[in-house]
Amino acid sequence: MGNQDPDKPVRKIIHIDMDAFYASIEQRDFPEYRGKPLVVGGPSKRGVVAAASYEARAYGIRSAMPTLIAINRFPDLIIVKPRFNIYKQVSRQIMEIFHSITDLVEPLSLDEAFLDVTCNKLDQPSATIIAREIKSRIKEKTDLTASAGVSVNKFLAKIASDMDKPDGLYVIKPHEVEAFINELPVDKFFGVGKVTARRMQQQGIFKGNDLKQKSLADLIRLFGKNGNFFHDICRGIDNRPVNPERIRKSFGKERTFEEDLTNLDDIHTTLQEITDLLWRDLLRTGVKGKTIIVKIKYADFQQITRSKTFSKEVESDVQIFTTAKEVLNSVFVEGNRIRLLGITLSNLTQPGDANHSNNYQLSFDFS
């Protein structure tokens, strides 16, 4: 698959994702919570679930869900306030384990990171053995479980880590990449959101192999600049390096609508949904920031952005929603047709993300 450079060694990438991180720490520290449906989040009417234990997930409770809905699904749900100082302490322990294996560690949040173990401090050629060792060290040090994905690039390792949760280890070997992607539903592709997945399905694109049948020109016509990304990933191509130096400059969520929004109540409801998703990620990563940016794209593709900067870090989802609502109300005119809304937090005070673009080779010691 693709052009292979025999002089370039294939990469060995591991993605580690802690299992229900915040909730698992609470169950670890408080024995009375173990084995019970529990969420970490705010108990107020405007509260949102930051993390849900696996027992809570059995009732359909998920992160970013309003707390009221979670309680409706399981009235005896245990709700605990976040203890970010503890979560950050545990995160530091986990990151120390990663750095004992390789210097190429790219944290995505407090509980998640990519590691490039092509060259590693254990002098271990098998990425799978390294992943097992990392999981074992995390369990021994923190009494928590992690799931690991192992493959030839970040895109595949990220997908793999979600295949066998909790406490999983899933390996996509080089010779398995093509068959794996061919059968992978497009809504499981990391980087393909719900709206884009629906648009793909409307075009008869249900799996990776369907995506591969579309030419680059077709994909760009259908999905704009993202067409280049989709063209590469369905062929297993992702050249993004594991970059320990990269600093994330903003955190945002946006939604594109299949039907334009014209009703202000619907627009406010959608702003709340976007706020909840953004706040979930901010809670999960521990990121803070001072500037709220609202992005609006109209049906004629005219786009505007407005921002508001505070003297202190934004402290709550209510502050984000109220600010976004004020900004939108100040520019909305009756008759406007909105096709996209987005909210971004910038002026950040913590690290994160990466970049895109080399093929893999077919000889690789994963086992």
Secondary structure by P-SEA (a helix, b strand, c coil): cccccccccbbbbbbbbcccaaaaaaaaacccccccccccccccccbbbccccaaaaaacccccccaaaaaaacccbbbbccaaaaaaaaaaaaaaaaaaccccccccccccccccccccccccccaaaaaaaaaaaaaaaccbbbbbbbcccaaaaaaaaaccccbbbbbbcccaaaaaaaaccccccccccaaaaaaaaaaccccaaaaaaccaaaaaaacccaaaaaaccccccccccccccccccccbbbbbbccccccaaaaaaaaaaaaaaaaaaaaaacccccbbbbbbbccccbbbbbbcccccccccaaaaaaaaaaaaaaccccccccccccccccccccccccccccccccccccc
